[in-house]
């Protein structure tokens, strides 16, 4: 019996660790689903007037409406659409009737329309407040001089276009013939189900290996 105590203890500890990781990922899965559901409910709510001092911490994904003017100047951010293919998001300055200047993500245009003229002027916009987090450790710097951006960096775009560090992802615009609005979804990665399967699968494999090891020791 003493010959198998070591392998049994080792196997039990390993299984316990792997199962606990699987349970933790199940909890994370439930939390992430709730977060996504809450965000989607928030985005489908009735739009409100632009808050006085919106922040990412308190106003991310809040639906808003604004009246004012789309002004001259654009930032072109490389993107792709599943059906339409590669193109650019058009970010422009918007001046509200109260005199505030903010950023608006007007939507998508195909590559060949990058430098085309687009209608500007008086507009009523509905959309969602958004501070996208698109930059990773290996994302190249935005080419401001050639207006070829690889990430929507709200702070940097606000500096270039002379606006507040606030952006609305436009869902509907009163101006016809502009970029195609891109529907915003809750931008949360949710791979926790994969992790649950992985950890529990490893626990099962560990248990089977432990059983084989114990049987082999008993036969010696």
C-alpha positions as CSV (number, residue, x, y, z in Angstrom):
1,X,0.0,0.0,0.0
2,X,2.8,2.4,0.8
3,X,4.1,2.0,-2.7
4,X,1.0,3.7,-4.1
5,X,0.5,6.4,-1.5
6,X,3.0,8.7,-3.3
7,X,1.4,8.4,-6.7
8,X,-2.1,8.7,-5.3
9,X,-1.2,11.8,-3.4
10,X,0.5,13.3,-6.4
11,X,-2.4,12.5,-8.6
12,X,-5.0,13.8,-6.2
13,X,-3.2,17.1,-5.7
14,X,-2.9,17.5,-9.5
15,X,-6.5,16.7,-10.1
16,X,-7.6,19.1,-7.3
17,X,-5.6,22.0,-8.8
18,X,-6.9,21.3,-12.4
19,X,-10.5,21.0,-11.2
20,X,-10.3,24.2,-9.2
21,X,-9.0,26.0,-12.3
22,X,-12.0,24.6,-14.2
23,X,-14.4,25.8,-11.6
24,X,-12.8,29.2,-11.5
25,X,-13.3,29.5,-15.3
26,X,-16.9,28.5,-14.9
27,X,-17.3,31.4,-12.5
28,X,-15.5,33.7,-15.0
29,X,-17.8,32.4,-17.8
30,X,-20.9,33.3,-15.8
31,X,-19.5,36.8,-14.9
32,X,-18.5,37.5,-18.5
33,X,-22.0,36.5,-19.8
34,X,-23.6,38.8,-17.3
35,X,-21.3,41.6,-18.3
36,X,-22.1,41.2,-22.0
37,X,-25.8,41.0,-21.3
38,X,-25.7,44.1,-19.1
39,X,-23.7,46.0,-21.8
40,X,-26.1,45.0,-24.6
41,X,-29.1,46.1,-22.5
42,X,-27.4,49.4,-21.9
43,X,-26.6,50.0,-25.6
44,X,-30.3,49.3,-26.5
45,X,-31.6,51.8,-24.0
46,X,-33.1,55.2,-25.0
47,X,-30.5,57.7,-26.1
48,X,-29.8,60.6,-23.7
49,X,-28.3,64.0,-24.2
50,X,-24.5,64.1,-24.2
51,X,-23.3,64.1,-20.5
52,X,-21.5,67.2,-19.3
53,X,-18.2,65.3,-18.5
54,X,-18.4,61.7,-19.7
55,X,-15.7,59.3,-18.7
56,X,-14.8,55.8,-19.8
57,X,-15.4,54.4,-16.3
58,X,-18.9,55.7,-16.0
59,X,-20.3,56.2,-19.5
60,X,-18.8,53.5,-21.8
61,X,-21.5,52.2,-24.1
62,X,-24.1,54.8,-23.0
63,X,-26.4,55.7,-26.0
64,X,-26.5,59.4,-26.7
65,X,-27.9,61.9,-29.2
66,X,-26.3,65.2,-30.4
67,X,-27.3,68.1,-32.6
68,X,-24.6,70.2,-34.2
69,X,-22.2,70.2,-37.1
70,X,-19.7,67.8,-38.5
71,X,-16.6,69.9,-39.1
72,X,-13.7,69.6,-41.5
73,X,-10.9,67.2,-40.8
74,X,-10.7,63.4,-40.6
75,X,-8.7,60.5,-39.1
76,X,-8.7,57.3,-41.2
77,X,-8.4,54.1,-39.2
78,X,-7.7,50.9,-41.1
79,X,-10.4,48.3,-40.5
80,X,-12.2,45.5,-42.3
81,X,-15.8,44.4,-42.7
82,X,-16.7,40.7,-43.1
83,X,-18.6,41.2,-46.3
84,X,-17.3,44.5,-47.7
85,X,-13.6,43.8,-47.0
86,X,-10.8,46.2,-46.0
87,X,-11.4,49.9,-45.7
88,X,-11.3,52.7,-43.2
89,X,-13.2,54.1,-40.2
90,X,-13.8,57.8,-40.7
91,X,-13.3,59.8,-37.4
92,X,-14.3,63.4,-37.6
93,X,-14.7,66.4,-35.3
94,X,-18.3,67.3,-34.3
95,X,-19.3,70.6,-32.8
96,X,-22.5,70.5,-30.8
97,X,-25.0,73.4,-30.7
98,X,-23.6,74.2,-27.2
99,X,-20.1,74.7,-28.7
100,X,-18.4,71.5,-27.5
101,X,-16.1,69.7,-29.9
102,X,-16.0,65.9,-29.7
103,X,-15.0,63.0,-31.9
104,X,-17.5,61.0,-33.9
105,X,-16.8,57.6,-35.6
106,X,-18.9,58.2,-38.7
107,X,-18.5,54.6,-39.9
108,X,-16.8,52.6,-42.7
109,X,-15.8,53.4,-46.2
110,X,-14.0,51.1,-48.7
111,X,-10.3,51.5,-49.4
112,X,-10.8,53.3,-52.6
113,X,-12.9,56.0,-50.9
114,X,-10.3,56.8,-48.3
115,X,-9.6,60.3,-49.6
116,X,-13.0,61.0,-51.2
117,X,-15.0,64.0,-50.3
118,X,-17.8,63.4,-47.8
119,X,-20.8,65.5,-46.8
120,X,-20.3,67.5,-43.6
121,X,-22.3,70.3,-41.9
122,X,-25.4,70.3,-39.8
123,X,-26.3,66.9,-38.5
124,X,-28.3,65.0,-35.9
125,X,-26.5,61.9,-34.7
126,X,-27.4,59.0,-32.5
127,X,-24.8,56.7,-31.2
128,X,-22.9,55.2,-28.3
129,X,-20.1,56.7,-26.2
130,X,-17.0,54.5,-26.8
131,X,-13.4,54.5,-25.8
132,X,-12.0,51.6,-27.9
133,X,-9.0,49.6,-26.7
134,X,-7.5,48.4,-29.9
135,X,-3.8,48.8,-29.3
136,X,-1.7,45.8,-28.3
137,X,2.0,45.5,-27.5
138,X,2.8,44.8,-31.1
139,X,0.6,47.4,-32.8
140,X,2.7,49.8,-34.9
141,X,2.4,53.5,-34.2
142,X,-0.3,55.4,-36.1
143,X,1.0,57.3,-39.2
144,X,-0.4,60.7,-38.4
145,X,1.4,62.5,-41.2
146,X,-0.1,60.3,-43.9
147,X,-3.3,59.8,-42.0
148,X,-3.0,56.1,-41.9
149,X,-4.0,54.9,-38.5
150,X,-4.0,51.3,-37.1
151,X,-5.9,51.9,-33.9
152,X,-8.5,54.3,-32.6
153,X,-6.6,56.0,-29.9
154,X,-9.1,58.5,-28.5
155,X,-6.6,60.7,-26.8
156,X,-4.3,60.9,-29.8
157,X,-7.2,61.5,-32.2
158,X,-8.6,64.3,-29.9
159,X,-5.2,66.0,-30.0
160,X,-5.0,65.8,-33.8
161,X,-8.5,67.0,-34.4
162,X,-8.7,69.5,-31.5
163,X,-11.6,67.9,-29.6
164,X,-12.5,66.6,-26.1
165,X,-11.3,63.1,-25.4
166,X,-14.8,61.8,-26.0
167,X,-16.0,59.8,-29.0
168,X,-19.4,58.7,-30.2
169,X,-19.7,55.6,-32.4
170,X,-22.5,56.7,-34.8
171,X,-25.4,54.4,-35.2
172,X,-27.6,56.8,-37.2
173,X,-27.0,60.2,-39.0
174,X,-29.3,62.7,-40.6
175,X,-26.6,63.3,-43.3
176,X,-27.1,61.1,-46.3
177,X,-24.3,59.8,-48.4
178,X,-21.7,59.5,-45.7
179,X,-19.8,56.6,-44.3
180,X,-21.7,53.4,-43.4
181,X,-22.3,53.3,-39.6
182,X,-20.8,50.2,-38.0
183,X,-23.1,48.6,-35.4
184,X,-21.3,48.5,-32.0
185,X,-21.3,45.3,-30.0
186,X,-20.1,44.5,-26.5
187,X,-16.3,44.2,-27.2
188,X,-15.5,41.6,-24.6
189,X,-13.6,38.5,-25.5
190,X,-15.3,35.4,-24.1
191,X,-13.3,32.2,-24.4
192,X,-14.0,31.0,-20.9
193,X,-16.0,28.0,-22.1
194,X,-12.9,26.8,-24.0
195,X,-10.8,27.2,-20.8
196,X,-13.4,25.3,-18.8
197,X,-13.2,22.3,-21.3
198,X,-9.4,22.5,-21.3
199,X,-9.0,22.4,-17.5
200,X,-11.6,19.7,-16.9
201,X,-10.1,17.7,-19.8
202,X,-6.7,18.0,-18.3
203,X,-8.1,16.9,-14.9
204,X,-9.6,13.8,-16.5
205,X,-6.4,13.0,-18.3
206,X,-4.4,13.5,-15.1
207,X,-6.8,11.1,-13.2
208,X,-6.5,8.5,-15.9
209,X,-2.7,8.7,-15.9
210,X,-2.6,8.5,-12.2
211,X,-4.8,5.3,-12.3
212,X,-2.5,3.7,-14.9
213,X,0.5,4.6,-12.8
214,X,-1.1,3.1,-9.6
215,X,-2.1,-0.1,-11.4
216,X,1.4,-0.4,-12.8
217,X,3.0,0.0,-9.3
218,X,0.6,-2.7,-7.9
219,X,1.7,-5.2,-10.5
220,X,5.4,-4.7,-9.8
